Amino acid sequence: MSPITAFNVAVIGAGAAGLAAARHLHKEGHTVVVFEKQRQLGGTWIYTPTTEPDPLGLDPNRPIIHSSLYASLRTNLPREAMSFREYPFVAKKMGQSQRDPRRYPGHGEVLEYLKDYANEFGLSELVRFETEVTRVWRDGNGKWEVRSRKISGDKKDNVVCEGFDAVVVCNGHYSEPRIAHIPGIDRWPGKQIHSHNYRVPDPFRNQVVVLIGSSASAVDISREIAGVAKEVHIASRSTSSEEIAKLPGYDNIWLRPMIESAHEDGTISFPSGVMVSADIILHCTGYKYHFRFLDTEGIVSVDDNRVGPLYKHVFPPSLAPWLSFVGLPWKIIPFPQFELQCEWISGILSGRISLPSPDEMMKDVEAFYSSLQASGVPKRYTHNMADYQVN
C-alpha cells in the first residue's frame, strides 16, 4: 500500500536506531538517505581497541571514538529481547563455523545481527558511509538543509549541502562522557579515565583503583579489573556509609559511598572517614547527549542532559513531525523501542497517524516535566525510562 504522502528524509547515523529508521521510512514509501561517519554500519556496536588520547574525553577538539565497547562485553538482555520484532535475533551458522550462540551473546554477535538485518531489508544501499554531517538547519522555506563532508576516499573533504523535508536524528549517546565532580581533584596526582576509553583490564594490573558508578558497565568492569588490580573500591551514591563491605565472592573489591574529596598526597577520602591511597580513578558515570551538528535556533536544547522540549522523547512540538529523535531514552529494551519509535515517525510523516497540535504537545511536555520535578527526579534523569518500560 503506497503512503498518503512521501517525503525526502535524512537519517543521521547508521547504528541500530538509524537502521530501524531507514527500514520503516523506506517501507512506508519515503525516500531515505542515511548519513554515517564510519565505514560500516552498527554504530556503538562496532568494537575498536583504539581509545581517545584524552582518557576522560573532556577535550572538545579530541579525535572522537564513537564506540564505548570493551573487549569482553556481552549483552545484559537475552537475544530474544534484543530482537527487532520483524527480524528475530537467532543464532546462525556461517559456513563451517557457528557464530556466538549464547543467549547473552558478545558484542560481535550483535554487530553481525545488525548486518543481517540491513542485508535482509536492503538498507546498506541507503547509507552514505564515511560521510560526516557537519550542520543541519532549517532554511527560509521550512525545509531542512543538511551539510555533509566525505572523510576519506577520492572525494575527501568534499562538502555537499542538500535539502530534505524531514530529519531523523539517530546519532547515539555513548561517546560524550559525563564525569563525576570530585572536590580537590585538580590537586590529586593520580590518573583518571572514563569507561568510554576502557577496553581491557591489563593497564590496571597491581593498581589501586577507585571506580565510580553502579550501573551495568561499572558492575562488569569492576569485576574484570579485580582479576589484575591490587584493590578495587566501588564508590556509589547508592551505598551508604553504614553499608561498607567487601563484595561477596571477592577479596579485593570494596563497596563504598561516593567520594568525599581527593588530596594532593594521592589519597581519596570517603564520608565514612576511610582514606584510600589510589593510583587510578575510573569514571563509569554515563554520557551526555550532544548534537553539535544541529542548529534549531534554540528551539531544542540540552539542559543538564535533558533534551527538550520533546513530545514523548521524540518530537519537538513546534518542529514536529519534520524533526525527530530516535533512541534517547535509557534503561530500556532498546531495539524494540527504536522500532516502535520509527514506525510512529514514519506513519506520522506519511499521514496515516496524527499528532496532537503543537500547543497540545507542549502542554503534555510541560506536564511531564512538572511530574518529574514533583517526584524529585533530577533533570538529568528525564530520559530514564526504567519505571515506564520495565516493570
N, C-alpha and C positions, 0 to 999 in steps of 0.2 A: 504494500500500500504506500503510495507516494505521500509525502508530507503536505500539509496545508501550505506551508511556506518553507523555502530552503534558503539558507544563508551561507556566506563565506565566513568560516570560523577559524581563528588562530588558537592553537593549544600550546601553552608554554610548558614544555617538559615531556619526556617520554619514559617516565617511570610508571609504576603501577597505575597511579591516578590518571596520568596523561594517556596511557594506552586505553583505559576504560572510557575516557572522554572521547578519544578518537573512534573507538568501536561504536559507541552509541550515537554519536553525532553522525557518523557515516551511515550507520544503519537507518537512522531517521531521514537520511537523504541530503544532509548538509554537505557542503564542500569543506574539507578539513585540511589544514596544514599544521603539522606538529613540528615545533622548533626544539631541537635537542642539542645541547652544548657538547655532550660526549659523543664518542664514535660508535656507541652501541646503545640499545635501549636497556632499560632496567633501573635507572635512577640510583637510589640509595642501595639497591641490591647488587651493584657492581662492586665487587671487592677489589681493593688495591692495597698492597703492602706499603705504598707510598704515604707519607704523612706530610703535614704542612710544616714549614720552617719555624713558624710561631706555635709552640706546643699548646698555648692557651687559646689561640685563634682570635686574638684581640686586634691585631694589626689589620686595618681595613684595606691595606694595599698588598696583603699577602696573596700568593697564589692559592686559590681555594680548591681543596679536595672535596668533592661533593659527598662521597660516601663516608659513613661513620662505622662501617662494619669492622669487627675484629675477627681474626682468623678462625676462632673456634665457635663463632656464633651459630646457634640453632634457633629455630622458631620457638616461641613460648606459647604458640597456639598449634593445635593439630592441623594437619594439612586439609582436613575437611572444612575447618573454619577459615583457612586461608584462601579457599577457592572463590573465584568469581562464580556466580550461580549458574551461568550458562556454559561454564567450561571447568569441569571437576579437576582438582589437583590430585591426580592419581600417580602412583609410582610407574615409571616407564622403563623399558629396556632399550638400550641403544646398541645395536649390533650384538656383539658377544658379551658386552658388559651391561650391568644394570646400574641405573642411576641410584641416588640415595633413596632407599625405600622406606626409611624410618618415618613414623607418624609425625614426629617433630624433626623435620629434616634440617640440614645445614643450609647456610645462605646460598651456596652454589645451586642447590636444587630449586630454590625459589626463583633464582635468575633464569634457570632453564625453563621453569614453568611459564614465566612471563614471555620468554622467547616462543614457546609453544603456542601460547595464547595469541601473540602477534601473528605467527605464521598461520594459525587456524583462520583468522579473520582478515588476512592481508593488510595488516596495519603498518608494516615496515615501509611500504611504498608511500605512505602518507607522511613519513618522517624525513625532515631535513637534518641529517646528522652533522655534527661539528659546526653547528650554527648557533651562535650566541645572540640572544635577544638583549639589546642594549637600552631600548626605550620603547614604551608603549604609552600612547596618549590619544586623546580624542581630538579630531580636527573640528573645524567650524561647522561641519555638516552633521555632526553626531556620529561619524564613522570613527573607527579605531585605526590609528597608524601604528605599525609595528616596524621598528628599525632593527635590523639584524646584521651580523657580520660573520663571514666564514673565518674559522680559526685555524684552518690548515688547508693544504692542497693547493691546486693551481690558482684558486680564487681567494687565497688567504687575504684577510683584511678587506675583502670586497664588501662594501656596505650597501644594503638594499633597504628601501622603505616601501611598504605595501599597505594597502587599505583593506580592512576587514569589517564585517558587520558586527562581529562579536569576538570576545576574547575569553578563554577559559584558562585560569592560572592554576598550573599543576607543578610548581617548581620545587615542592618538597620543603621540609623544615627541619632537616637534620645536618645542617652544615654551618650554622652560625651559633657558636657555643654561648651558653649562659654561664657566668662564673659566680661562685659564692663570694659574698662580701665578708672579708676577714679583717678585723681591726689589727693593725700592726704589720700587715703582710708586706708592705713596702720595705720594711727593715729586715724581714726574715731572709736568711741566706740560702735556703734550700731551693729545690727545683719544683716547678708546678707544671701540670699537664691536664688538659681536658680529655675526657674519654673519646671525643671525636678523633683524637690522634693516638689512641691506644690500638695496637694490633696484636701483639704477642707479649707474654709475661717476662721474657728474658731481661729487659732493661731494669727490672725491679729486683733482680737477684741480690740477696743479702741486704736489702734496703729496709728501712723502717718507713712504712707508707701510711699516711693518713688519707683515707678515701672518704669523700663527702658524697652522700646520696643514699637513697634507699629503694630506687626503682629497679627495673629488670637489669639494666646494664650494670648497676652497682652490685647487685647480687651475683651476676655472672663473673664480673671482673675481680671482685674481692676474693672470691674462692679460687679463681685461676691463679692470681698472683701469689696467693698464700702458699702455693706449692714451691715457690722460689724465694719469696721475701722472708726477711727475718721476722718482721711483725707487720700486721695489718690492723689499723684502727679505723673502724667504720663510724664516721660522725654523721648523725642524722637528727633532724628535728623531731622525728618520731620516737626517739629514745630519750627517756628522762634520766636525770642523774641518779635516781634510785634503782635504775634497771641495768647498770653497768655490769657486764658479764662477758665471759668468753662465749663465742658462738659454738653451740653444741657440735661436737664432731671435729673441732679444730683447736689445736693447741696455741696457735699464733694469730687468731682473729679475735679482736675485742669490739664489742658494741658500745658506743659512747654517744653522749648528747652532742649537739652542734658545738663546733669550736668557739671558744670564748675570745681568744686572741693568739697572735703569733708574735714571736720575740726574736730580737737580733742575735741571741745566743743559739738559735736553732730550735728552741723548744716551742711546742704548741700547748696551750692551756685550755682546759675544759671547765665547764661550770662546777663540776664535782670537785675541783681542786687538783685533779690529776694533771701532771706535766709529762709530755712525751717529747723526747728529742727525735725529731723526724728528718728524714732525708728528702722525701717527696710528698707533695700534696696532689692527689688525683681527684679532679672535679668530675663526678658523674652527676652533673647538675642540670642536664637538659639543654634545650636550644631556644633560640629566638626566631620568630618569624621575620622574614626580610624579603622585600620586593624592590630592590634597587632600580630595577628597570621600569617600574610602574609609576606613571605620573597621572594622578586623578585630580590634580589641583586642590589637594587637601580633603577631598571627599572621603577617601579611605585612608586610614592611618593605623599605625601600630603604637598603642599606648600601654606600656607595662605588659607587653606580649598579648594584648587584646587587639585583634584585627577587627576594625569596625568603622562604621556600623555595618553589620551583616545580618540579613534575614536568614535564620536557620543556618548560620555559619557559611552561607553560600553567596547570597546576593546583596550587594549594596543597594538599598531601596531606590535611591534616585538614579542609579545606573542600570538597574535590572530591566531586562534579562541580558543586557549586552556585555556586562562584565560579571564573571562568576569565579568562585574559588572552589577547588576540589581538594579534600584531604586535610583540612585544617584541624579538625577535632583529633584529640589524642586519648589514650587509654580506651581504645575501641577495637573492634574486629575490623581491620582496615579494608581489605579488598571488597568484601560485600558492601561496605558503606560507600566506598568510591563508586561502585557500580550503581547503587541506588541514587547517589547524587547526580551521576552523569545521565542516567535515564530521565531524571527530573529536569535537568538543564536542557537536554535535547528535546524533550517533549514540549517544554515551555517555548523554546525557540521556534519550533515548528507550528505552534498554535494549538496543539492537542490539549495542553494543560494550561490553566490560567493562574497567574499570580494575583494576590491582592494588590490594591492600589499602593503607590509609593507611601502615602500617608499611613495606610493601614499597616504596611510592613514596618515602617518606622516606629509606630506605636507598639508593635509586637516586640521589636528590638529593645525599646526603652523599658518595657515591662519585664523582659528577660534580665536586663542589666539591673533593674531595681530589685528583682527577686534574689539575684546573686549577692547584692550589697546587703539586703536584709538578712541573708543567711550567713553573712560574714565571710563570703567567698572572695578572695583577692582577685583583682582584675586578671592577673597572670594565669588564673585557672579558668578563664571564660570558656576556653575550647576543650576543657577536660570533660569528657562525656561518660566517664566511668559509671556514674549513677543513672545515666539515661539509657545506655545501650546494653550494659551488662548488669543483670540483677542476680 
